Amino acid sequence: MEEQNATQSSENIEQQSSANAQQQMPNIDNTAIVEYLEIVRSEYETERNKKQSFENRAGLIMALLGAICIFLFEKVKLQDIISLMTTPLTFVELAKIISGLSVYVCFAFTMIMIVLTIIVKQHNNFEVRNIDETLLGELRLPALCRIILTYKSIIIQHRELNEKRAAAFRKSLYGICATLVSIIIYISLM
């Protein structure tokens, strides 16, 4: 009998603490939590789309580099540049050597930056495997708070990776411009 009373007493205490917890939490309609959830969902999609955009643009730059590569090996031959180094130098020959070497250096730099732009880095995602019956039975407000904070950390990680991609992509654009300018200078000095 005492055992039964103790069990009922502990159940009553749990029910009261659960009721108190619900009373202490603000009404979801009086919070901005739903709006924040929409914001983090939108930001999450934005960051995912940025990644895809960088990869697409990097693919275009890579195709341009392929075309430059064909032209490069046909018109700006490394053996011609090396042979210029063995002859007595004039200013024009020095400019041709520098521009010829710049073509190759800038081309290599651009390729490295493009690879850094499209290299596959692990992006965090919302781990759906962790969703179970316990989480599904959780109070709505704390669950939404946890979901928002999880999205927040994922978005921050995506944003950091996308900023690195953006920096590498920007450098690759500078590299391709320098490559083209070096090719023009080299060709004009022929």
N, C-alpha and C positions, 0 to 999 in steps of 0.2 A: 504494500500500500504506500509506504514511504517512497519507494522507488518510483511508483506511478506518479505520485505527487511531484517528485523531483523532476521527472521527465516533462510533466505538464508545465511545471514552473519554468524550466529552461526553454520550452517551446514558446511560452508566453513572453519571456524576456526577448527571445529572438524576434518575435512578431512585433513587439513594442519597439525594439531598436530599428527594425526595418521600417516601421511606420514613422518613427522619428527621423530616420534618414530621408525618407520621401518628403516629409514635411519641411526639413531643413533645406532641401534642394529647391532652387527656384523653378517655377513653371517654365517649361521649354518655350512656351509662347511669349514669355517675358524676356527671353534672351536672344542674342544674335547668332546663336550657334548654327542654325540652319544656313544662314547667310555665309558664315565662315566656312562651313562645309562646302558650299557651292564655290566659294572663292578658291579653296585649296584644290578642289577637283579641276577647276578651270586652269589654275596655275600648273598643276600636274600635267595636264594635256598640252599646255603651252610648252613646257620644258621638253616633253617627249617629241613634240613637233619640231622644236629647234634642233634637236639631235638629228632627226631625219633630214631637215633642211641643210644642215652642214654636210651631211654625207652626200646629198644630191649635188650640191655646189662643188664639193671636192671632186666628185666624179667628172664634172664638166672640166674642171681645171686639169684633171689627170688626162682627159682626152686631148686637151690643148697641148699638154706636155708631150703626149705621144706624137702629135703632129710636129711639134718643135724638134723632137728627138730625131725624126727622119731628116728634117732640114738640117739640123745641127751636125749630124754625122756626115752629111753630104757637102756642106759649105764650110763649116768651121772644123777642120780636121786637126786633131791633137798633134799629129806628126808634123803638120805645117807650122804650128805654133812652136813646137820644140826646135824645129830646124831654124826658125827665126832667132832663137836664143843663142845659136852657135855662130851667128854672123855678127860682124861689127854693127853696133846699134846706132840707129838714128832715132830722132824723136818719133817719127811716124811708125817705125818698127816697134819701138817700145810701147806706143799706144796700142798697136795691133796685138802685141803679146799680152798686154794687160787686159784688153777687151776680150781677146780669145780665151784667156784663162778665166776671166769673169763669167763668160758664157757657161763654162762647165761648172764653176763653183756655184753660181746662182741657180743653175739647173739642178744640181745635187741638193742644194739648200731647199729649193721649192719642193722637190720630191719628198724630202724628209718631213717638211711641214705638212704636206698633203697626207702623208702616211699617219702623222700624229693627229691630224684632223679626223681621219676615218677609222683609226685604230679602235678596235672593240674594247671598251672598258665596261666593267660590270656596273650596271645601273641598278640601284635598289628599286624594288617594286613592293607594292602592298602584298604582304604574304598571306594569301588566302588559305593556306594549309592550317594556319593557326586558328581559324574560325571553327568553333565547336559549340556544343550545346550550352556550355557555361557562358560563353560570350553572347550567344543568342538570347539567353535568359536574363542578361544584365539590364539594369535600369537604362533608359534611353539617354539621359543627359550625360552620365559618365562615359557611356559607350561612344557617343558622338564626340565628346572631348578627346577620348583616346584616339579615335579615328582621325580627327583633325590634327592632333599632335604627331601621329604617325605619318600622315601625308606631309606635314610640315618638314619633318626630317628627311623624307624622301625627296621633296622638292629642293631643299637646300643642297643635297648631294648632287642631284641632276644639274642644278644651276652652276655649281662649282665645276663639274665636268664640262658643261656647255661653255663656260667662260674660258676654260683651257682650250677647248676646240676653236672658239672664236679667235683667240690669240694666235693659235697655230695657223688658222685659215687666213687671218690678216697678214701674217708673215709670209705665207705662201703666195699671196697676191703681190706683196712687195717683191718677193723673189722672182715671180714670173715677169713682172715689169722690168726688173733689173736684167733678167735674161734677155728679154726682147731688146732693150736699149743696148746691151752689150753686143748682141747680134748685129743690130743696125750699125753701130760704130765699127765693128770688125769688117762688115761687108763694105761699108763706105771707104775704108782705108785700103781696099784691094788695089 
